[in-house]
Amino acid sequence: MDIFEVIEKRRSVFPKQYNDEPITKQELDKVLSAANWAPNHKHTEPWRFKVIQGEARSRFADYLVEKNAEAEGKPSSFKRKKIVSKFEESHTIIAICIQKSPKGKPPEWEEISAVAMAVQNMWLACTGLNIGAYWSSPSHKDLVGDFFELKEGESCLGFFYMGKYDGELEPGKRKSEIESKVQYFS
């Protein structure tokens, strides 16, 4: 696929769509390497990734369920099932983290944008490798600090769920063509 085809084929592929085929170390390395080439201001490279696979998936899911119950004051069987099923159905989960620069330079929005571009690179690499992926930023992303022992200035922006899938994905849709969203000035 050329880059334009990869961009147009990129989709959110959800954990319930994943099969049991593993993502290889070589594939994961390619995805993470693509992330590392994202543009960033002042070469801060603010993206940080915590890769969760194997038995760590259930340990992390249990940790999130427990922390979520503490935060809400009561355990919720619906929330537990929702968290646990995503982790069980995914081959790999990557916690998307940001390491903020000291003294606020560059501004936080630029650092967040750089992390988002790193994730877009990961998503495009997944598309090229026929790996399904989905970025979620649930409220329990803020509860991960103790599990990962985040560094000073580091926080979690969400989770990138990954897995192989069968079949073809639905074609993408946009509400309108790009011409309706662009103004030219000469």
N, C-alpha and C positions, 0 to 999 in steps of 0.2 A: 504494500500500500504506500502511496506517496503521502506526504504530510497533510495535504488538504483532505484526502479520503479518510485518514485517521481522525482528523478533527471532526469531520461530519459523522463518523461512525461512533464516536465516544458517547457512551450511555451510562446511566446509573444502572448497575446490575446488582440486585439486592441479594442478601444472603440466602433467602429461601429459593433462589434460582440456581445456587451453586451445586455442583456434583461433588463426588468424593475424590476426584483426581487432584493430586498434590501440585502445588506450585514449587518448582525446583529452586534450589539455591541460586543457580545461574539466572533464572528468570527474575527472582527477587533482587538480585544484585543489579541487574539491568534497570529495573524499576527505580531502585534507590539511587543509582548513579544518574539517571535522568533527572531526578529531583534536585540533585546537587548542582545541576547546570542552570538552575533558575536565575533570572536576573535579580540583583539586589543592590541597594544603594550603599555606597562606601564599603563594599565587600564584607558586609557583616555576616552573611550566610546564616541567618537567624533560625533556620529550620532545624529541628531536632526530631528524631523518630525513635519510637520504642516499639520494636517488633515482637508481637505476641503470637506464638505458635504452640502446637502440641498441648500438653497438660497445662501450660501457663494460661491457656484460654479459659479453662474452667476456674482456675484459681483467681484470675482477674475478674471474671464474671461474678463469682461469689463475693469477692471484695467489693465490687460496685453495688451489688444487691444490698450487702450489709451497710455500706456507707449511705446509700440512698434511703434505706429504712431509717437510719439514724437521723438523717437530714429532714425527712418528712415526719418523723415521730411515730411511724407505724410501718410495718412491712406490708407490701402490696403484692399479692400473688400475680396480678396482671403485669406489674412492672418487672417482677422477677422473671416471669416467663419471657417477656419481651427482651430483656437484657440477655438472659442465658441463651435463648434460641439464636440470636444473632452471632454470639460467640461460638456456639456449637456448630452452626451451619457454615461458618467461614473457615477457610484453611488458614488464613493469616489475617491478623488485625494489626494495624499500625496506629499507635497513638501519635497524632500530629501535634507536635509541641513547638513552641517558639521560645527562643532565648533573647529576651529584650536587651538592647544595648544599654549600658550604663549612661546616665546623664541625659537620656531621652534623645540621643542623636544617633542615627536619624530618627524622625518621629515614629511613634508606635504604628500609625497607619501604614507607613512604608514597610515596616518590618512584617506586619500582618499580610500585606500585599505580596511580599516576597515569598512568604510561606505558602500562600494560596497559589502562587505561580509554580512553586515546587510541587505542590499537590497536583496541579493541572498537568505538569510534566509526567508525574507518576501515572495519572489517569490515561494520558495519551500513550505512554509506554505499555500500560496494561492492555489498551485497545489493540495496539500493534501485535501483542503477544497472545491475544484471545483470552485474556484474564478478565473476569468480571470484577468491578470495583464500585464502591459506594462510600461517599463521605457523609458522615453524620456528626452533628454537634449537639448531642443531648445535654441536658442540664447536669447530668452526673459526670460530665467531662471535668468539672471543677473539683471533683472528689478524688482525683488520681494521685495527688501529691505524695502521700505516704507510701503507696504501692511502688512508685518509681523513684522515690527520693529525689524529686526535682531540685535542680540547683537554684540558687538565688536568681531571681528574675526570669525563671523558666515557668511556663504555664502550658496547659493543654488546650488546643483549639478544637479537638474532635477526634474521631476515629475513622480510619480508612479500612473498610472491610474488603477482603479480596477472596476470590475463589474461581475455579474453572467452572464453565457452564456448557450445556449442550444446546445445539440448535442455533438458529439465527435470531438476532435481536430485531425488534420492531424498528422501522425507519424513523429517523428523527423528525420532529415537527417544529416549526416556528410559527408564531401567530401572524407574522408579516415578513415580507422580504426586507433585506437590508436597506434598500432604497428609501423606504418609508422612515428610516431611523437616522438618516444622514443628511446633513446640509453642507453644501460646498460654497466656499467663499473664494473669489479670485481678486 
